[in-house]
Structures are given as C-alpha cells and as structure tokens.
Amino acid sequence: MTSPSPVHVLLVDSSGYEDLGGASTVLNEIIERVDRTRFVPALACLSPGRWPELVRNRGTAAYSFPRSRLRSPRNLMGLVLGLRKVIHSEQAALVHASENSALLYAGLAGRLTRTPVIWHIHSPLQPRARSERVVARLLRLVPPAHVVFTSPGARHRSVSFPGIPWSVVTPGVDVARCRSGDPARGRQAFGIPNDALVLSMFARVGRMKGQADFVGCMGHLVTRYPNLYGVMCGPADKASGYWRLLEGLVREHGLGERLIIPGDVRPPLKDDLVAASDVVVHPSHAESFGLAVLEAMAAGKPVVAAATDGPRLLIEDGVSGVLVEPGDVEELTSAVGRLLDDAGLRALLGEGASRAAREHGVDEMVMRFEALWDDVLGGRPRTG
C-alpha cells in the first residue's frame, strides 16, 4: 500500500523582514520543522524583505507581495490575485494566515480558490479605528475554517466569530538552543567586563514594548550599582519620535556607555547575550504571549516582566520569575534591584523558569499545528 502524498500548505504572513518578530518566528519554526513526509509548506509575505529569500535558500518555496494601504482597491485585488496564483501553482490544499493584517487577503484568496483558511491570531483582533472596523466587517464575509490563538488572552480580547471552531496553540522554543549560549562570548561581543552585572531586554522598539521603562530603570539603578551594564536589543525605526524620546532619556540619565543598544540581535549571539545576563527584563505594556520571555526562561534566567497576558501565562510570580505592574518604573526598578542584590534568588528563579519553559517546547508546538491541519482538512473541527 502506497503512502498518501504530502499535503501542500501555504503560510501567509504580513511581514517579510529578516528581523523576525514573535509571530513570524513561530511561522518560521513551523516551516523548518514540519514533517515533510506529510506536509509541504510554502511561504507568502505581504511586505518586502529578505525573509522569503532566506526561506528559499533553505529549500522552501517563498513569495513576496509588497502591500500598500488597504484603501487601495488596486493593490488589494493585485495581492489577492497574486495569492490565488500561488495557491494554484503550489497546489495548496490549505492556507494558514498569520497576523491580523494577513487575514483578509488570505480569506479572499481562499474564497476565490475554495481553499480552507486558518486564521492564526497573535495580537488580539480589536478593531478600534474606522478602517479596522470596516476590515472586521469584511472578515465576517470570508470566515475561516478555524481560528487559532497564540494565547488565552489573545482569544478573550479578540472580537468573536460565532460558529467558527477555535483553539489555542502557544508558541514553543528550542530549549536546547536557548541553553547553548556562552556567557563569556556574549560579554566579549559587547565589550562588557567579566565582573559586571548585566540587564538585557529583547523587543522590537515601540512605545508599547516599554523600552522607556527599561531606560528609566537603568537610570535609577546605575547610581547604586557602579558595575551595572544594560543591553537593549531590537529592530528600531530611528526616524520615529519614540526613538528620539529614548535618546533623550539616555542622555538625561547619563547612561553613556553603560547602556548598549545594538539593534536586532539573532542567535547564536542572542543566546550568548542571554547567557551573559544576570536578569532579563520585559516591561511591555501589552503582550499576548512574549516569546523573548520564554526564551530567557528556557535559558534558566530570572525574568522581571510586566504582568500582561503572556507573562502572566508563563511566569508564576516569585517561583519562575517576577511580575510587576505595567508602566510602573518604580516597581520595576525595585524588583530588578532585589535580584541584583541576591545571587541565590536569581539562581532559584532561574531554575523555576527553566522547569516552566519545558512545557513550551517547539516540537510540541509544531505537532499541535500538524494535528490542527489534519483536523481542518479531515473535516473534524474541534472547539477548545
């Protein structure tokens, strides 16, 4: 008896940039790790960038369809027709659309080709602006076969689509890779003395991610800890007003060489930097999951995070990390200071973090998506 042919799946993402965010990282892991005897993935990106090229270099079909404003009907239809062409050429039996801004394009292309579509919602789908409310109404006209949320918080805070099956699949990390960092190599890469205390933060630079809180925390702590260094990593728009605000805060607190801002940092250097860190800080004001939090936990590092949806899901306060009120720089500073003062507490929380992170392995995540694809294609939708 011959084995069934593998199913072709088109994964659609709103980004195309090489500096992958959390949502794109999840999709990239699925592409890399999915069982190729059962599924053949292809990637379609709705923004320019090198990610599709990198995926092609690893042997997977990948396409790029630069998108302009949604108000451009010509661009909207061009993009949808481009996706329709890829669905046909790749013989895709399923479309997996990741990130909210990809849902409508994928939904329309799926409707045109009669291909089932899965919506993968990472950040809560909460239409506020008029244009977002219009898109939400349009989405109801092209309902998916299934909606998968990245966390319970993302589901609870999203608009409802009655009658559509849904599930929650949390992101996973490669625990062995996260634990592979070399602390001496990480400090050397950034010119940090071996006897220094190190705080690090990993997030795309943006107001909601809380970099201003991190800078404020550093500003308060450097007066107490003369050997303290901070490394604030993440891609940034250096022409933005928020970047100028951060530059002003750095000058105001006189951080100078004590705060290193290297831009986007990727493995293996990222793993080395995490290994070199005494405390990892994640002060994001809104976070559905927080992949950077989980990566640091998997590396056995104590994390101080703002108590938003994702960190509350991952961290048991005082056992596997520390949770603080979002936006409260004073509380953040106090929590980080307690850890800097107590190496034993750092080790204890790091051990708890490592145990908790084992529940979120990347291979388990990929297998759950494979099972979900099987359910949708087999006509056996499940709820919950």
C-alpha positions as CSV (number, residue, x, y, z in Angstrom):
1,M,0.0,0.0,0.0
2,T,1.5,3.4,-1.1
3,S,1.7,6.2,1.4
4,P,-0.5,9.2,0.8
5,S,1.1,12.2,-0.9
6,P,2.0,15.1,1.4
7,V,-0.4,18.0,1.7
8,H,0.7,21.4,0.4
9,V,0.1,24.3,2.8
10,L,0.6,28.0,2.0
11,L,1.6,30.0,5.0
12,V,0.8,33.7,4.7
13,D,2.5,36.3,6.9
14,S,2.1,40.1,7.0
15,S,5.9,40.6,7.3
16,G,8.8,39.8,5.1
17,Y,11.6,41.3,7.1
18,E,14.7,39.3,8.1
19,D,14.4,40.6,11.7
20,L,11.5,38.3,12.5
21,G,9.1,39.3,15.2
22,G,7.5,36.8,17.5
23,A,4.7,35.9,15.2
24,S,7.0,35.4,12.2
25,T,9.4,33.4,14.3
26,V,6.6,30.9,15.1
27,L,5.8,30.6,11.4
28,N,9.5,30.2,10.5
29,E,9.8,27.3,13.1
30,I,6.7,25.6,11.5
31,I,8.3,25.9,8.1
32,E,11.6,24.5,9.4
33,R,10.3,21.6,11.5
34,V,7.0,20.4,9.9
35,D,7.0,16.7,8.9
36,R,7.9,16.9,5.2
37,T,6.5,13.4,4.6
38,R,3.1,14.7,5.5
39,F,3.1,18.4,4.6
40,V,4.9,20.6,2.1
41,P,4.9,24.3,3.2
42,A,5.3,27.4,1.1
43,L,5.6,31.0,2.4
44,A,3.9,34.2,1.1
45,C,4.9,37.5,2.6
46,L,2.9,40.7,2.3
47,S,5.8,43.0,3.0
48,P,9.2,43.4,1.3
49,G,12.3,42.0,2.9
50,R,14.8,39.2,2.9
51,W,12.8,36.6,4.8
52,P,11.4,34.9,1.6
53,E,14.9,34.8,0.1
54,L,16.3,33.1,3.3
55,V,13.4,30.6,3.2
56,R,14.1,29.8,-0.5
57,N,17.8,29.3,0.2
58,R,16.7,26.6,2.7
59,G,14.7,24.8,0.0
60,T,11.2,26.0,0.6
61,A,9.1,27.9,-1.9
62,A,8.6,31.5,-0.9
63,Y,6.9,34.6,-2.4
64,S,6.7,38.3,-1.7
65,F,3.8,40.6,-2.5
66,P,4.5,44.1,-1.3
67,R,1.4,45.7,0.1
68,S,0.4,49.3,0.2
69,R,-2.5,50.8,2.1
70,L,-5.7,48.7,2.4
71,R,-7.6,51.7,0.9
72,S,-6.0,51.0,-2.5
73,P,-8.5,48.6,-4.2
74,R,-6.0,48.0,-7.0
75,N,-3.3,46.9,-4.5
76,L,-5.8,44.8,-2.5
77,M,-7.0,42.9,-5.6
78,G,-3.5,42.6,-7.0
79,L,-2.4,41.0,-3.8
80,V,-5.4,38.7,-3.6
81,L,-4.9,37.6,-7.2
82,G,-1.2,37.0,-6.5
83,L,-2.1,34.7,-3.6
84,R,-4.7,32.9,-5.7
85,K,-2.0,32.3,-8.3
86,V,0.4,30.9,-5.7
87,I,-2.4,28.7,-4.2
88,H,-2.9,27.2,-7.7
89,S,0.8,26.9,-8.6
90,E,1.7,25.3,-5.2
91,Q,-1.4,23.1,-5.3
92,A,-2.1,24.3,-1.8
93,A,-4.9,22.4,0.0
94,L,-4.8,24.7,3.0
95,V,-4.0,28.4,3.7
96,H,-2.6,29.3,7.1
97,A,-2.8,33.1,7.6
98,S,-0.7,34.5,10.4
99,E,-1.1,38.0,11.9
100,N,-4.2,40.1,11.7
101,S,-3.3,42.2,8.7
102,A,-2.9,39.0,6.6
103,L,-6.4,37.6,7.4
104,L,-8.4,39.5,4.8
105,Y,-6.1,38.9,1.9
106,A,-5.8,35.2,2.7
107,G,-9.5,34.9,3.3
108,L,-10.4,36.5,-0.1
109,A,-7.8,34.3,-1.9
110,G,-9.2,31.2,-0.1
111,R,-12.7,32.1,-1.1
112,L,-11.7,32.5,-4.8
113,T,-9.9,29.2,-4.8
114,R,-12.3,27.3,-2.5
115,T,-9.4,26.5,-0.2
116,P,-9.9,26.3,3.5
117,V,-8.2,29.0,5.5
118,I,-6.9,29.1,9.1
119,W,-6.6,32.4,10.9
120,H,-3.6,32.5,13.3
121,I,-4.2,35.4,15.7
122,H,-1.2,36.5,17.8
123,S,-2.2,40.0,18.9
124,P,-5.9,40.5,19.9
125,L,-8.1,41.4,17.0
126,Q,-9.7,44.5,18.4
127,P,-10.9,46.9,15.7
128,R,-10.8,50.5,17.0
129,A,-10.2,52.8,14.1
130,R,-12.9,53.2,11.4
131,S,-10.7,51.4,8.8
132,E,-10.2,48.5,11.3
133,R,-14.0,48.2,11.9
134,V,-14.5,48.0,8.1
135,V,-12.0,45.2,7.8
136,A,-13.7,43.3,10.7
137,R,-17.0,43.5,8.9
138,L,-15.3,42.3,5.7
139,L,-13.7,39.4,7.6
140,R,-17.2,38.1,8.6
141,L,-17.9,37.7,4.8
142,V,-14.9,35.3,4.4
143,P,-15.0,33.2,7.6
144,P,-12.1,30.8,8.1
145,A,-12.4,27.0,8.7
146,H,-10.7,27.5,12.1
147,V,-9.2,30.3,14.3
148,V,-6.1,29.5,16.3
149,F,-5.0,32.0,19.0
150,T,-1.5,32.3,20.4
151,S,-2.7,32.6,24.0
152,P,-5.9,32.6,26.0
153,G,-5.5,36.4,26.4
154,A,-5.5,36.9,22.6
155,R,-8.7,34.9,22.3
156,H,-10.5,36.7,25.2
157,R,-9.5,40.2,23.9
158,S,-10.5,39.5,20.2
159,V,-13.8,40.1,18.6
160,S,-15.9,36.9,18.4
161,F,-16.8,35.0,15.3
162,P,-19.7,32.8,16.4
163,G,-19.8,29.3,14.9
164,I,-16.2,29.2,13.9
165,P,-14.1,26.5,15.6
166,W,-11.2,27.8,17.6
167,S,-8.2,26.6,19.6
168,V,-5.2,27.9,21.5
169,V,-1.7,26.9,20.5
170,T,1.0,28.7,22.5
171,P,4.4,29.3,20.9
172,G,7.3,27.0,21.6
173,V,11.1,27.4,21.8
174,D,14.1,25.2,21.1
175,V,15.1,24.7,24.8
176,A,18.5,23.2,23.9
177,R,19.3,26.1,21.7
178,C,18.2,28.6,24.3
179,R,20.5,27.0,26.8
180,S,23.5,26.8,24.4
181,G,24.7,30.4,24.9
182,D,28.3,31.1,26.1
183,P,28.3,33.9,28.7
184,A,32.0,34.8,28.2
185,R,31.5,35.1,24.5
186,G,28.4,37.2,25.0
187,R,30.2,39.7,27.2
188,Q,33.2,39.9,24.9
189,A,31.0,40.6,21.9
190,F,29.6,43.7,23.6
191,G,32.7,44.8,25.5
192,I,31.2,44.1,28.9
193,P,33.6,43.4,31.8
194,N,33.5,39.9,33.2
195,D,32.7,41.1,36.7
196,A,29.8,43.4,35.6
197,L,26.1,42.9,36.4
198,V,24.1,42.7,33.1
199,L,20.5,43.5,32.4
200,S,19.1,42.8,29.0
201,M,15.9,43.4,27.0
202,F,14.7,41.9,23.7
203,A,11.8,43.5,21.8
204,R,11.1,45.5,18.7
205,V,11.4,49.1,19.6
206,G,8.0,50.7,20.1
207,R,6.1,52.6,22.7
208,M,4.0,49.6,23.9
209,K,7.1,47.4,24.3
210,G,8.3,49.6,27.2
211,Q,11.9,50.5,26.3
212,A,11.4,53.8,28.0
213,D,10.7,51.9,31.2
214,F,13.8,49.9,30.8
215,V,15.9,53.1,30.3
216,G,14.3,54.6,33.4
217,C,15.0,51.5,35.4
218,M,18.6,51.5,34.3
219,G,18.9,55.2,35.1
220,H,17.8,54.6,38.7
221,L,20.0,51.5,39.2
222,V,23.3,52.7,37.8
223,T,23.8,55.0,40.8
224,R,23.5,52.0,43.2
225,Y,25.5,49.5,41.0
226,P,28.6,51.0,39.5
227,N,29.3,47.8,37.7
228,L,25.9,47.6,36.0
229,Y,25.5,47.4,32.2
230,G,22.4,47.2,30.1
231,V,21.8,45.8,26.6
232,M,18.6,46.8,24.9
233,C,18.1,44.8,21.7
234,G,15.5,45.0,19.0
235,P,15.0,46.5,15.5
236,A,14.0,50.1,15.5
237,D,12.8,53.0,13.3
238,K,15.5,55.6,14.2
239,A,13.4,58.3,12.5
240,S,10.5,57.8,14.9
241,G,9.5,60.1,17.7
242,Y,9.8,57.3,20.2
243,W,13.4,56.7,19.2
244,R,14.2,60.3,19.8
245,L,12.4,60.1,23.2
246,L,14.6,57.2,24.1
247,E,17.8,59.0,23.0
248,G,16.7,61.9,25.3
249,L,16.1,59.6,28.2
250,V,19.6,58.0,27.8
251,R,21.2,61.5,27.9
252,E,19.0,62.6,30.8
253,H,20.1,59.6,32.9
254,G,23.7,59.9,31.8
255,L,23.9,56.2,30.8
256,G,26.5,56.8,28.1
257,E,28.5,53.5,27.5
258,R,26.6,51.8,30.3
259,L,23.6,51.2,28.1
260,I,24.3,49.3,24.8
261,I,21.7,49.5,22.0
262,P,22.9,47.1,19.3
263,G,19.7,46.9,17.2
264,D,18.4,43.5,16.2
265,V,20.4,40.5,17.7
266,R,19.8,37.0,16.5
267,P,21.0,33.6,17.6
268,P,23.6,32.4,18.3
269,L,24.7,35.9,19.5
270,K,21.4,36.4,21.2
271,D,21.8,33.1,23.1
272,D,25.3,34.2,24.2
273,L,23.9,37.6,25.4
274,V,21.1,35.9,27.4
275,A,23.6,33.5,29.0
276,A,25.7,36.6,29.9
277,S,22.7,38.4,31.5
278,D,22.0,38.4,35.3
279,V,18.4,39.5,34.8
280,V,16.3,39.7,31.6
281,V,13.7,42.5,31.7
282,H,10.5,42.6,29.7
283,P,8.4,45.7,30.5
284,S,6.0,45.5,27.6
285,H,2.7,47.3,28.3
286,A,0.7,44.8,26.2
287,E,1.9,41.3,25.3
288,S,-0.3,38.4,24.2
289,F,2.5,35.9,24.7
290,G,6.1,37.1,24.9
291,L,8.5,34.8,23.0
292,A,11.5,36.7,24.4
293,V,10.3,35.9,27.9
294,L,10.0,32.2,27.2
295,E,13.5,32.1,25.5
296,A,15.1,33.7,28.6
297,M,13.2,31.3,30.9
298,A,14.4,28.3,28.8
299,A,17.9,29.5,29.2
300,G,17.4,29.4,33.0
301,K,17.4,33.2,33.5
302,P,15.3,35.1,36.0
303,V,12.9,37.4,34.2
304,V,11.2,40.5,35.5
305,A,8.2,41.2,33.3
306,A,5.2,43.5,33.2
307,A,2.1,41.5,34.3
308,T,0.3,41.4,30.9
309,D,-1.4,38.4,29.3
310,G,1.6,36.5,28.1
311,P,3.9,36.9,31.1
312,R,1.1,36.0,33.5
313,L,0.6,32.8,31.5
314,L,4.3,31.9,31.6
315,I,5.5,33.2,34.9
316,E,4.4,32.2,38.4
317,D,5.4,35.3,40.4
318,G,8.1,34.5,42.9
319,V,8.6,31.0,41.6
320,S,9.7,31.2,37.9
321,G,10.1,35.0,37.6
322,V,8.8,38.3,38.9
323,L,5.7,40.2,37.7
324,V,5.3,43.9,38.1
325,E,2.6,46.4,37.2
326,P,2.9,47.5,33.6
327,G,4.3,51.0,33.3
328,D,5.4,51.3,36.9
329,V,9.1,52.1,36.6
330,E,9.5,52.4,40.4
331,E,8.2,48.8,41.0
332,L,10.2,47.6,38.0
333,T,13.4,49.1,39.5
334,S,12.7,47.7,43.0
335,A,12.1,44.2,41.6
336,V,15.3,44.2,39.5
337,G,17.3,45.7,42.4
338,R,16.2,42.8,44.7
339,L,17.5,40.3,42.1
340,L,20.8,42.2,41.6
341,D,21.3,42.1,45.4
342,D,20.7,38.3,45.7
343,A,22.5,35.9,43.5
344,G,20.8,33.0,45.3
345,L,17.4,34.3,44.5
346,R,18.4,34.8,40.9
347,A,19.5,31.1,40.7
348,L,16.3,29.9,42.4
349,L,14.1,31.8,40.0
350,G,16.2,30.7,37.0
351,E,15.7,27.1,38.0
352,G,12.0,27.6,38.3
353,A,11.9,29.4,34.9
354,S,13.8,26.5,33.3
355,R,11.3,24.0,34.6
356,A,8.3,26.0,33.4
357,A,9.8,26.6,29.9
358,R,10.0,22.8,29.3
359,E,6.2,22.9,28.9
360,H,6.6,25.0,25.8
361,G,8.9,23.0,23.5
362,V,8.9,23.9,19.8
363,D,8.5,20.4,18.6
364,E,5.3,20.0,20.6
365,M,4.0,23.3,19.1
366,V,4.7,22.1,15.6
367,M,2.9,18.7,16.2
368,R,-0.1,20.6,17.5
369,F,-0.3,22.6,14.3
370,E,0.1,19.4,12.2
371,A,-2.8,17.9,14.2
372,L,-4.9,21.1,13.6
373,W,-4.2,21.0,9.9
374,D,-5.3,17.3,9.8
375,D,-8.5,18.2,11.6
376,V,-9.4,21.0,9.2
377,L,-8.5,19.0,6.1
378,G,-10.3,16.0,7.5
379,G,-13.5,17.9,8.3
380,R,-13.3,17.2,12.0
381,P,-13.2,20.7,13.5
382,R,-12.8,20.9,17.3
383,T,-13.5,23.7,19.7
384,G,-11.3,24.5,22.7
